Amino acid sequence: MDAVVGLIGTILAGLSLARSNGRFGTGSGRRGAIVAMVVGLIVTAYAGVHVTIFPGGPGTGDGRVGAIIAIVMGLTSMILAGLTLARSRRTN
């Protein structure tokens, strides 16, 4: 579940970055970037808690690998959203 929400956040951030470049739709993509930033932060925090609570290694069925993937997706989402927000500040 963590990884799916992280993937959704990354897709939102990618779309808002594409919108800020003018490749997809119109507008600055600022709202999408803010949503992606919040989703990325929540996913990273929740997956971090998941990794620390469940002690099992990969392949034990604890979902540890999914949580690690979710952390990467959440961080990617926040980085792309940050790029979008920086770009929207320069143009406005």
C-alpha positions in Angstrom: 0.0 0.0 0.0 2.8 2.4 0.8 4.5 1.8 -2.6 1.2 2.4 -4.5 0.6 5.7 -2.7 4.2 6.6 -3.3 3.9 5.9 -7.0 0.7 8.0 -7.2 2.6 10.9 -5.6 5.5 10.5 -8.0 3.1 10.5 -11.0 1.4 13.7 -9.6 4.8 15.3 -9.3 5.8 14.3 -12.8 2.6 15.6 -14.3 2.9 18.9 -12.5 6.6 19.2 -13.6 5.5 18.5 -17.2 2.7 21.1 -16.8 5.2 23.7 -15.6 7.3 23.1 -18.7 4.3 23.7 -20.9 4.4 20.2 -22.3 1.1 19.1 -20.7 -1.9 21.4 -20.3 -1.7 25.0 -19.2 -0.9 26.6 -15.9 2.1 26.4 -13.6 1.4 23.0 -12.0 1.8 24.6 -8.6 -1.3 23.0 -7.0 -0.3 19.5 -8.2 3.2 20.1 -6.9 1.9 21.0 -3.5 -0.3 17.9 -3.4 2.6 15.7 -4.5 4.9 17.2 -1.8 2.4 16.5 0.9 1.7 13.0 -0.3 5.4 12.3 -0.6 6.0 13.5 2.9 3.2 11.4 4.4 4.3 8.3 2.4 8.0 8.7 3.5 7.0 9.1 7.2 4.6 6.2 7.2 7.0 3.9 5.3 9.9 4.9 7.7 7.7 3.9 10.6 6.9 0.7 8.9 10.6 -0.1 8.3 11.5 0.5 11.9 8.6 -1.4 13.5 8.8 -4.7 11.4 12.2 -6.4 12.0 11.9 -9.1 9.3 14.2 -9.0 6.3 13.4 -9.2 2.6 11.3 -12.2 1.8 9.7 -12.7 5.2 6.3 -11.2 4.2 6.6 -8.2 6.5 6.4 -5.7 3.6 9.8 -4.3 4.3 10.9 -4.1 0.7 7.7 -2.4 -0.3 8.3 0.2 2.5 11.8 0.8 1.2 10.4 1.3 -2.3 7.8 3.7 -0.9 10.5 5.7 0.8 12.3 6.1 -2.6 9.1 7.0 -4.3 8.1 9.5 -1.6 11.5 11.2 -1.8 11.3 11.2 -5.7 7.9 12.8 -5.4 9.2 15.5 -3.1 12.2 16.3 -5.3 10.1 16.6 -8.4 7.6 18.7 -6.6 10.3 20.9 -5.3 11.7 21.4 -8.8 8.2 22.4 -10.0 7.7 24.8 -7.2 11.1 26.4 -7.8 10.3 26.8 -11.5 6.9 28.3 -10.7 8.5 30.9 -8.4 10.9 32.0 -11.2 8.2 32.5 -13.8 5.8 34.3 -11.5 
